Amino acid sequence: MKIIDISVPVSPGLPVWPGDSPVVLERYRALSEGDDCNVSRICCSVHTGTHVDAPGHFIDNASTVEDLSLDTLIGPAMVIEVPAVRSIEPDFLESVSLPHDTSRLLFKTPNSDLWRKPDHNFHSDFVALSPQAAAWIVEREIRLVGVDYLSVQMFADPEPLTHRTLLKAGVVVVEGLDLQAVRPGSYQLICLPLKLVGSDGAPARAVLIEG
C-alpha cells in the first residue's frame, strides 16, 4: 500500500485567490523567549491551498462544511490526465471512457506543475472545467470532483456557472490539489476538511491510497 499526499503545504507566500487574505502563520509564544511552550496562530481564507467548497460558497442559505458527507469524501476515485487545454469540455470527458461506476473524479492537469514552486505568483490561466463539463459531471451522477489549482472554474468566467451547477447538485468540490506525483488510474481517496461550523469552505488534508 502506498499513500500519496496530494495536499499543498500551507505557509506564508502560498498563492491565494486574488482578494483573499494571504496566509499568516506566526509564533506568539516561544520556548526560546522564556515561554513554557511554543504556540502559533494562523490567519487565512477558508479557501486556502487544498480545500473543499460547500454548497453555501455560491448558493445562499445552502448547506455548509459540517454537513458534507464523509461517505463522499472517502472512497474510490479515478485520476485522469488532461492535456494542455484552456478548459475541460464534455467531448474530452467522453473520450476518456470512465468506468460507469466512477463517483469521484480528480483532474491532473499542467496546473500541478505550478506547485513545484509553492510560493509562485497566482496564475490566472489555469486549466478548469467549463459549465458544460460541470453539467456532464452532474448527469453522470459523479459525487466529487477535484482539481489541481485554486478553482474548479476558469478565472475569466463572467458568472460562476461551473460552481453553481456542481454545488446545486450536491457535488463536493475539492480545489488546490497537488497531483504532480500521481499517475492516472484508480485510487482510494481520503479528503478531510476541517469541521468549521457554518463555513462555506475549509482547508483539507487529502491523500490517495494506491494498491
N, C-alpha and C positions, 0 to 999 in steps of 0.2 A: 504494500500500500504506500503510495506517495501522496503527500499533502503539499499543495501548491498555494502559497499565499498570493491572492490576487488583489490585495488592498494596497493603496498607495500610502507611503509614510506621511504622517501629518507633522509639519514643522513650519516655523516662520519661513516665508519665501515660497511656500506651496502656492501654485497658481489658483486663483479663485475666480468665480464668475464676476465680470465687471459690475461694480457697485456693491458687491458683497464685502463683508468685513474680512480683512486679512487675518491670518492666524497669528494669535498672540499666545505664546507659551512661555511662562516666566515662573521662576522660583521665588517665592516670597518668604519662605523660612528655610534656613540653610544651616547644616551642621558646621560648616566652615565659618559661620558668623556667630556661633555660640548657641544656636537653637538646638532643641532636643531631637529634631528630625528634619528631613528635607520634605517640603511640601510645595507643590507647584499648582498653578491655575492656568486655565485655557479660556480663550475667548475666540469664537469663530462662528460663522454661519452654520446652520444645521445641514446645509448642502455643500459642505467642505469635503474635498477628497472623495474617497469611496463612501457613498451614501445611498440611502433609499428614499424615494419620494412616496409620500402618502397621497391618497386622493385629494385631501384638503390643500395640497400645494397649488392646484389650479381650479378646484371646484369648491365654491362657497358652501359652508356647513357640511362638508363631506367628512368621512372618517379620517382619523389621524394615526400617527405611527403606532401607538399602543394597540390599535385594533388590527394591525396586519397579522395575517395567519402564519404561524411558524410552519404549517404544512406546505405553504407556498415557498417560503424562504429556505427550506431544506428539502433536498431530494434530487433525483436525476436531472441532469442538464446537458444540453448539447452546445458545444462551442463550434461556431462556423467562422471561417476566414473570409473577409471581404477585401476585394482588391482596392486599389486607389481610385475610388469613385467620389463624386461630390456628395451623393446621397444614396442611401439604400432604398431600392424600389421593389415593388412586388414581382417584377419579372426576374430579378436576381433571386428572390426568396423561392420562387417556383423552380428555378434551375438547380437549387441545392438538393432537392428531393429529401426533405427532412423525414425521419421516421414518423409515422402517423400519430404516435402517442407522445410526441415531443410536447412537454408542458413548460419547460424552462429553456430559454434560448439566449446565449451570450454571443455578442458580435466582437470578433477580433479584427481590428482594422489597423491601418497605418497610424491611428491615434496612439496606440500602445507604445510606439517608439518614442513618443514625446516624454514618457515617464522615465526614460534613461537619464534625463536631467530633471530631477524633481523640482528644481527652483526655476524652471523655464518661464518665460513670459506667456501669458494666456494666448492661445491660438484660436482665432475665430473661424478658421477654415476647416474645422474638424469634420470628420465623416459622421453622419447621423441618419436617422430614419425620416423618410418623407411621411406626410399624413396618410398617403395611400398605403404605404408599408405598415403603418400602425393599424389601419383598418384590416389589412390582411392578417395580421397577428391576432386581432380580436376574432375575426372569422374562424381562424384555426383553433380557437379556444386555448391559446398559449397563455399561461398564468403569470409568467415572469419574464421580463426581458432585461438584459444587462448590456451596457455599452462602455467603451473604454476611454471616454472623456467626460466632461462635466455636464453634458446634456444629451438626452435622447433625441432631441430635435435640432435642426440646423440653426445656427446663430442668426442667420439673416431672415428666418421665417417671420413674416409680419404678425402672425397670430399663433398662439400655442396649440395648434390643432393636434399635433402629434401627441403632446402630453395629455390633452383633454380626451382624445379618443381612447388612449390606453387607460388612463386613470378612471374615466367614467365607467369603463367596462370591468374595473376591478383588477386590471393587470398591474402587478407590482413592478415598479421601475427602479432598477439599480444603475447608478451612474458612477463614473470615476473609477472603473475597474482598471487593473493593470494586467493585461494578458500577454505580455512580452514572452513569458516562458511557457506558454500553454500551446500545445498542438491542438488542431481541430479534432473533435471527437466527443465521446461520451464520458461524463464525469458525475460524481456526486457533489452537489453544491451545498455549502453551509454559509449562509449570509445572515448575520445577526446585528440588526440596528439597535442602537441604544433605545431603551423603552421610555421615550420622552413624551409624557402625557400632554395631549393637545397640540403636538407639534406637526407641522406639515412635512417634515423630513427628519432624518437622523443619520449621523455618521455610523458606519458599519465596518465590521471586520468580516471579510469574505475569503473563503478558501475553496479550492476544488480538491477532491479526493480521486486519485486515479488508481484503478485496479480493484 
